[in-house]
Amino acid sequence: MSEDKTDLPDRLSLDPHSPHFNEDILKRGVGIRFNGQEKTNVEEYCVSEGWIRVSAGRSRDRYGNPMTLKLKGKVEPYIEAKYGEGQVPEREAGDASEG
């Protein structure tokens, strides 16, 4: 993984109406490790305060935004590697094995 924590902000949000939204960084692909586990449903994070907001299932508020839960712990954002940068794509489920 090509980690460079200096170019990731302390706080980032997926909500375009948030002041912490940054489309350029999100296009590159940001991954979150929370307490040592990979999280894929993170809506917003803050490294200095040590929390993430995750979507709570398919629930929506009255404005149509996803309902979120705030979880506290160690937050580690990183730039996700793209295929061709050290990753090998997984075999599809229907592939027959040789031998």
Buried (B, 14 or more C-beta within 10 A) or exposed (E): EEEEEEEBBEBBBBBEEEEBBBEEBEEEEBBBEBEEEEBEBBBBBBBEEBBBBBBEEEEEEEEEEBEBEEBEEEBBBBBEBEEEEEEEEEEEEEEEEEE
